[in-house]
Amino acid sequence: MTKMSRKQRKELKALAAMRDSQIDVSDQAEVRDWSRAVVGKFYRPIKKSLTIRLDADVLAWLKAQGRGYQTRINQLLRTAMESKLRRRA
């Protein structure tokens, strides 16, 4: 990771203190095509290690879909969590 200069840190701090409506973005092109966007490229949630017991058939189904079964478990749980949170709101 590149070190930030003192000037950059000062500018970022000033930007963070501003309201969105105060930030001039008139020189920025509007993004209309998000088809090549990469989700999670800059944000990585903190991962916690744990032991979980799953039914053998559920685990076999997840593993049968190829590599990344733990990522799929996380995606399934996140989808369920977000769905429940949306219903509460």
C-alpha positions in Angstrom: 0.0 0.0 0.0 1.3 3.5 -0.9 2.0 5.9 1.9 -0.1 9.1 1.9 1.6 12.4 2.1 0.7 14.8 4.8 -1.1 17.0 2.2 -3.2 14.0 1.0 -4.2 13.1 4.6 -5.2 16.8 5.2 -7.3 16.9 2.0 -9.0 13.6 2.8 -9.8 14.8 6.3 -11.3 18.0 4.9 -13.3 16.0 2.4 -14.6 13.7 5.0 -15.8 16.7 7.1 -17.8 18.0 4.2 -21.4 17.2 3.4 -21.9 15.3 0.1 -23.8 18.3 -1.3 -20.8 20.5 -0.7 -18.4 18.4 -2.8 -17.9 19.6 -6.4 -18.0 16.6 -8.7 -18.9 18.6 -11.8 -15.6 17.4 -13.5 -16.4 13.7 -13.0 -18.1 11.8 -15.8 -21.4 10.1 -14.8 -21.0 6.3 -14.7 -23.9 4.8 -16.7 -22.6 1.3 -17.4 -21.9 -0.8 -14.3 -21.7 -4.1 -16.2 -17.9 -4.4 -15.6 -18.1 -3.3 -11.9 -16.4 -5.6 -9.4 -18.3 -6.1 -6.1 -16.0 -6.1 -3.1 -12.9 -4.9 -4.9 -12.1 -2.2 -2.3 -14.2 -3.4 0.7 -13.4 -6.6 2.4 -15.5 -7.5 5.5 -13.6 -8.8 8.4 -13.8 -12.6 8.4 -14.1 -14.7 11.6 -13.0 -18.3 11.8 -15.5 -20.7 13.3 -16.5 -24.4 13.4 -20.0 -25.1 12.1 -21.9 -28.4 11.8 -23.9 -28.9 8.7 -26.0 -31.8 7.5 -23.9 -34.0 5.3 -26.2 -33.7 2.3 -26.1 -29.9 2.5 -22.3 -29.9 2.6 -22.2 -32.4 -0.3 -24.5 -30.2 -2.3 -22.3 -27.1 -1.7 -19.1 -28.9 -2.5 -20.5 -30.5 -5.6 -20.8 -27.0 -7.1 -17.0 -26.7 -7.2 -14.4 -24.7 -5.4 -15.4 -22.0 -3.0 -18.1 -23.7 -0.9 -17.3 -21.6 2.1 -17.8 -18.5 0.1 -21.1 -19.8 -1.1 -22.2 -20.5 2.5 -21.3 -16.9 3.3 -23.3 -15.6 0.3 -26.3 -17.7 1.2 -26.2 -16.5 4.8 -25.7 -12.9 3.7 -28.7 -13.1 1.3 -30.9 -14.5 4.1 -29.6 -11.8 6.6 -30.2 -8.9 4.1 -33.7 -10.3 3.2 -34.7 -10.4 6.9 -33.3 -6.9 7.5 -35.2 -5.5 4.5 -38.5 -7.1 5.8 -38.0 -5.4 9.2 -37.4 -1.9 7.7 
